[in-house]
Amino acid sequence: MIEDAVARIQAIEQQLTQKTRRQLQARLTIRGCLKELRHISGHHSLASAQEAEIRPAH
């Protein structure tokens, strides 16, 4: 789910090719969102891996 959001946001960012102040600000905001989503995704993946290690195998 997060990977889909990252892909969609990256597509939007790539559409912002002009160098107006407003578009540069939008790109910075989008990059911040991408960074946060990747951070959340990394923590989610790490937590899932840790849970798998902790759970007893059946």
C-alpha positions in Angstrom: 0.0 0.0 0.0 2.8 2.5 0.9 4.7 1.4 -2.2 1.7 2.4 -4.4 1.5 5.8 -2.7 5.2 6.3 -3.2 4.9 5.5 -6.9 1.9 7.8 -7.4 3.6 10.7 -5.6 6.8 10.2 -7.6 4.8 10.4 -10.8 3.3 13.7 -9.6 6.7 15.0 -8.7 8.1 14.2 -12.2 5.2 16.2 -13.8 6.5 19.3 -12.0 9.2 20.3 -14.4 8.9 24.1 -14.4 11.0 26.2 -12.2 8.5 28.6 -10.8 8.7 29.3 -7.1 5.3 27.6 -6.5 6.3 24.4 -8.3 9.7 24.3 -6.5 7.8 24.6 -3.2 5.5 21.8 -4.3 8.4 19.6 -5.2 10.0 20.1 -1.8 6.7 19.3 -0.1 6.3 16.2 -2.3 9.9 15.1 -1.5 9.2 15.5 2.2 6.1 13.3 1.9 8.1 10.7 0.0 10.8 10.7 2.6 8.3 10.2 5.4 6.5 7.4 3.5 9.8 5.6 2.9 10.7 6.1 6.6 7.3 4.6 7.6 7.6 1.8 5.1 11.1 1.0 6.4 9.9 0.9 10.0 6.9 -1.3 8.9 9.2 -3.7 7.1 11.6 -3.8 10.0 8.8 -4.4 12.5 7.4 -7.2 10.4 10.8 -8.9 10.1 11.3 -8.5 13.9 7.9 -10.0 14.6 8.7 -12.9 12.3 11.9 -13.6 14.3 10.1 -13.4 17.6 7.1 -15.6 16.7 7.6 -19.3 17.4 7.6 -21.5 14.2 4.7 -23.9 13.9 
